[in-house]
Amino acid sequence: MKKVLITGATGGLGSAVAHYLKNKSLEQPIAVLVRDGKSEKALKFKEEGFEIRVADYNDPSALTEAFTGIDILYFVSGSDIAKRDVQHKNVVEAAKSAGIDHILYTSVSLNHLSPEAPLYGAMKIHMDTEDWIKAAGLKYTFLRHNLYSEIIPMFLGPKEQLMASKVVYLPTGEGKTAFVPREELAEIGANVLADAAIHENKIYELNGTDKVTFAQVAKYLSEITGEKISYISPEVREFESTMKANGVPAEYIGMMTIFGLGIADGVFDAPNSDLKKLLGRSSLPMVKFLSQIYK
Ligand SMILES: NC(=O)c1ccc[n+]([C@@H]2O[C@H](COP(=O)([O-])OP(=O)(O)OC[C@H]3O[C@@H](n4cnc5c(N)ncnc54)[C@H](OP(=O)(O)O)[C@@H]3O)[C@@H](O)[C@H]2O)c1
């Protein structure tokens, strides 16, 4: 039986993939990669019967050791945008030297993205990582994720905040996005891992069934809350100064701006999706996803 290692296991996606796979009761040995083997989350994984491997993406020799004896790697992209370049190279090189056979990589699904786009810098790493995995001669499955639906409440804040402002205020124009709940992407990851051989050297575009604009999000939120929620798409400068005046940290404003402009430009308005085939159903309708948070 091939041994699987799931990275990013202490995070939202990796943790859910590990648990979905375990719940399939395949008797497939499952290891998880953590940065701190003594953390509460690592100890909980151990208690649940997962094997623990410890390494940081910044540490090539620890990665090679952690990957030894592993056949299939579920590689969760790093969360430190400034350092992902080196980290992802380390992971691919360590996978190659440790003799890993097949990498599933959590990439991104893009409709289009020009090198001049503000989002290009943050997204290019996914294209590069796909190239490095192929160049290393490893079997691959690229799980190209659209934006998580969870990004919407991250941008809009909790219900109390929305009820105070009654406005969706983002520079997203009329751009549509095929958001997907992170949980569904995790379920798909586990489905693919459970039958990995049939997914070798495949690329999957994982886009949600509902494609929505933020004007539609505001409309759904009005229905859900029973209050009139309006949508305003400001000019970038106005957006940045309003956010600054409201005490939003600069780093957060920067992220919302580049993603907002990308959304406005249709970067995430993906034309095709392999989601239904791999999930076995359509993704949760956006209005239902929002109801879980704002009802
Ligand atoms: N498609 C989208 O909309 C979207 C949105 C957000 C993020 N993402 C990407 O998807 C990934 C997974 O999402 P998520 O929600 O699960 O993120 P998350 O909850 O922040 O989890 C990130 C995981 O990566 C681990 N990690 C980060 N840096 C590492 C390093 N240097 N070495 C080893 N492990 C490291 C973290 O470990 P620790 O617990 O030790 O920090 C954590 O387990 C993110 O890392 C990011 O690349 C995509």
Ligand as a Chemical Component Dictionary entry (heavy atoms), coordinates in Angstrom:
data_LIG
# 
_chem_comp.id                   LIG 
_chem_comp.type                 NON-POLYMER 
_chem_comp.pdbx_formal_charge   0 
_chem_comp.three_letter_code    LIG 
# 
loop_
_chem_comp_atom.comp_id 
_chem_comp_atom.atom_id 
_chem_comp_atom.alt_atom_id 
_chem_comp_atom.type_symbol 
_chem_comp_atom.charge 
_chem_comp_atom.model_Cartn_x 
_chem_comp_atom.model_Cartn_y 
_chem_comp_atom.model_Cartn_z 
_chem_comp_atom.pdbx_ordinal 
LIG N1  N1  N 0  -7.424 29.525 -2.979 1  
LIG C1  C1  C 0  -7.514 30.409 -1.999 2  
LIG O1  O1  O 0  -8.461 31.223 -1.927 3  
LIG C2  C2  C 0  -6.484 30.452 -0.924 4  
LIG C3  C3  C 0  -6.709 31.272 0.193  5  
LIG C4  C4  C 0  -5.743 31.270 1.206  6  
LIG C5  C5  C 0  -4.597 30.497 1.075  7  
LIG N2  N2  N 1  -4.423 29.740 -0.028 8  
LIG C6  C6  C 0  -3.230 28.881 -0.213 9  
LIG O2  O2  O 0  -3.627 27.574 0.166  10 
LIG C7  C7  C 0  -2.785 27.094 1.236  11 
LIG C8  C8  C 0  -3.624 26.288 2.205  12 
LIG O3  O3  O 0  -4.684 27.089 2.690  13 
LIG P1  P1  P 0  -5.106 27.014 4.203  14 
LIG O4  O4  O 0  -6.378 27.774 4.296  15 
LIG O5  O5  O -1 -5.033 25.633 4.693  16 
LIG O6  O6  O 0  -3.949 27.883 4.908  17 
LIG P2  P2  P 0  -3.551 27.858 6.448  18 
LIG O7  O7  O 0  -4.701 27.454 7.297  19 
LIG O8  O8  O 0  -2.863 29.152 6.715  20 
LIG O9  O9  O 0  -2.473 26.673 6.533  21 
LIG C9  C9  C 0  -1.201 26.780 5.966  22 
LIG C10 C10 C 0  -0.452 25.525 6.342  23 
LIG O10 O10 O 0  0.844  25.561 5.718  24 
LIG C11 C11 C 0  1.828  25.351 6.744  25 
LIG N3  N3  N 0  3.039  26.072 6.428  26 
LIG C12 C12 C 0  3.159  27.390 6.162  27 
LIG N4  N4  N 0  4.451  27.688 5.985  28 
LIG C13 C13 C 0  5.154  26.541 6.145  29 
LIG C14 C14 C 0  6.521  26.227 6.131  30 
LIG N5  N5  N 0  7.457  27.170 5.924  31 
LIG N6  N6  N 0  6.891  24.951 6.331  32 
LIG C15 C15 C 0  5.959  23.980 6.571  33 
LIG N7  N7  N 0  4.643  24.219 6.621  34 
LIG C16 C16 C 0  4.235  25.501 6.423  35 
LIG C17 C17 C 0  1.202  25.911 8.016  36 
LIG O11 O11 O 0  1.874  25.404 9.151  37 
LIG P3  P3  P 0  1.808  26.150 10.585 38 
LIG O12 O12 O 0  0.505  25.723 11.227 39 
LIG O13 O13 O 0  3.003  25.644 11.292 40 
LIG O14 O14 O 0  1.831  27.627 10.326 41 
LIG C18 C18 C 0  -0.223 25.406 7.857  42 
LIG O15 O15 O 0  -0.287 24.044 8.225  43 
LIG C19 C19 C 0  -2.163 28.358 1.850  44 
LIG O16 O16 O 0  -0.920 28.034 2.441  45 
LIG C20 C20 C 0  -2.035 29.259 0.637  46 
LIG O17 O17 O 0  -0.872 28.964 -0.114 47 
LIG C21 C21 C 0  -5.349 29.684 -1.017 48 
# 
loop_
_chem_comp_bond.comp_id 
_chem_comp_bond.atom_id_1 
_chem_comp_bond.atom_id_2 
_chem_comp_bond.value_order 
_chem_comp_bond.pdbx_ordinal 
LIG N1  C1  SING 1  
LIG C1  O1  DOUB 2  
LIG C1  C2  SING 3  
LIG C2  C3  SING 4  
LIG C2  C21 DOUB 5  
LIG C3  C4  DOUB 6  
LIG C4  C5  SING 7  
LIG C5  N2  DOUB 8  
LIG N2  C6  SING 9  
LIG N2  C21 SING 10 
LIG C6  O2  SING 11 
LIG C6  C20 SING 12 
LIG O2  C7  SING 13 
LIG C7  C8  SING 14 
LIG C7  C19 SING 15 
LIG C8  O3  SING 16 
LIG O3  P1  SING 17 
LIG P1  O4  DOUB 18 
LIG P1  O5  SING 19 
LIG P1  O6  SING 20 
LIG O6  P2  SING 21 
LIG P2  O7  DOUB 22 
LIG P2  O8  SING 23 
LIG P2  O9  SING 24 
LIG O9  C9  SING 25 
LIG C9  C10 SING 26 
LIG C10 O10 SING 27 
LIG C10 C18 SING 28 
LIG O10 C11 SING 29 
LIG C11 N3  SING 30 
LIG C11 C17 SING 31 
LIG N3  C12 SING 32 
LIG N3  C16 SING 33 
LIG C12 N4  DOUB 34 
LIG N4  C13 SING 35 
LIG C13 C14 SING 36 
LIG C13 C16 DOUB 37 
LIG C14 N5  SING 38 
LIG C14 N6  DOUB 39 
LIG N6  C15 SING 40 
LIG C15 N7  DOUB 41 
LIG N7  C16 SING 42 
LIG C17 O11 SING 43 
LIG C17 C18 SING 44 
LIG O11 P3  SING 45 
LIG P3  O12 DOUB 46 
LIG P3  O13 SING 47 
LIG P3  O14 SING 48 
LIG C18 O15 SING 49 
LIG C19 O16 SING 50 
LIG C19 C20 SING 51 
LIG C20 O17 SING 52 
# 
